[in-house]
Amino acid sequence: MSGEQVMDLTPWSGIVKGKVPGQRFGFIVATSPHQEADVFFHANTCRGGDATFDALESGDAVYFLTMNTEKGLKAIGVEPIRIGATPTGEVVK
């Protein structure tokens, strides 16, 4: 099927590669659970919306889910990794 979008419900982790200046998107270098890949993300796909997007900086570690699109992998539900937290935000002691 052309244009089909498939969501992967496996939590991924990665490092913010950077955001495009003046735009509301950027790229993440995914480090797991699959081989390294550049993944597109947009401010409106961040948990917490613009506030989360604005706070992210190059080098920050993040959790996210992915969706395969016609243009490649897109991250959704992007959230910063907090020490001791799981992809669901649960804090592990």
N, C-alpha and C positions, 0 to 999 in steps of 0.2 A: 504494500500500500504506500503510495507516494505521500510524503508529508506527515507520516505517522510519527507521533511522539511517544516514547516509551520511558516511563519513570523507573529508576532503580531504587528500591527501598533499602538497600544496604548502605549504612552510614559510611561515608568517606571521610578522610581527613586530608589536610593539605596546608600549604603555606601561601599566603597572599603574595602573588608575584608583583602586582601593582594595579593601580587604578588609572584610568585615562583622564588626564587633567581636563576639567571643564565638562566632563561627561559623568553619567551615573552608572558606569560599569567598569569592570576590571577583569583580571584573570587570576586563577588559583593554580598552583602546581600541585596536582593531586599526588599524594604519596602512598595511599592505601585505599581500599583493599586491593586495588589493581595496580598494574605498572604505572609509572609516572606518566601523567598526561596534563596538558594545559586545559583548564575548564573555565569557560566564560561565566561571569556572574553579573547580575544587575542589582541596583539598590533595592528594587521592589521585591527581590527574592531573598532578602536578608531577614532573619528573624529580628524583629524590632525595627524594621524598615530603615528609613533614612538615618536615624540616630546610630544604628549599628554600622551601616555602610560608612558614614562619616568618621566613625571611630576607628575603623580598620586601617591599618598601615601595612606597607610592604614588609614581609617577614613575619606577620602575625599568623599564628596557627589557627585553623578553623575546622569545624565539622560541617558537613553538608550532604545532601542527597543529590542525585543527578538525574537529568532527563536527556535522552538522545533526541536531537532535533536535526532538521535538514542541514543546519550549519555546524553540527558537532555537539559535544557535551555542554550542557548548561547546568550550573549549580543552582539548587533551590534549598531554602531553609538554612542559609549560611549563618553560622553563629561562631563567635570566638571560642576557642578552647580555654576553659578556666582550669587551673591546676586542680586535680582531684574530681573533675566533672566528667560525666559520660555524655554521649551524643544526645541524650534526652534532656540534659541539663541537671540530672540528678548528681548531687555532690557525694563523692565516695570518701569515706573517712578512713 
